[in-house]
Amino acid sequence: MNGHIYFEIQADDLKRASGFYREVFGWKFHEHESQSDIPVEYLRIETGGTAGGMLKRPSDTPPPECGTNAFVCSMEVDDFDQISERILRNGGTISMPKFAIPGVCWQGYFTDTEGNTFGIFQVDENA
């Protein structure tokens, strides 16, 4: 079966980016065991759910406001407003403000410290 089982975040500054996601979502970051065997700086991400990784961006960052040229991942959160505040406090910005997907959830999109777009959503059948 095909499905979403792993994600990667590209970053210009791995320390800054991992700090952002650590503070916002509580994720843990680890260097790959055989870092010397990997041709790019790479961190494994432990989320408590889906596995992920973070790598040194291999090409130029797209210019601001050009739209997303990749898949966008959205993380399910317990409290949209609380996580939104953490995102902003840690250097992220709002790309698309919180909105309701009626009967399903509250959704919104943000930009991280590396210029990557990501979403968060809070399940709420009353949305």
Order of alpha helices (4+ residues) and beta strands (2+ residues): beta-alpha-beta-beta-beta-beta-alpha-beta-beta-beta
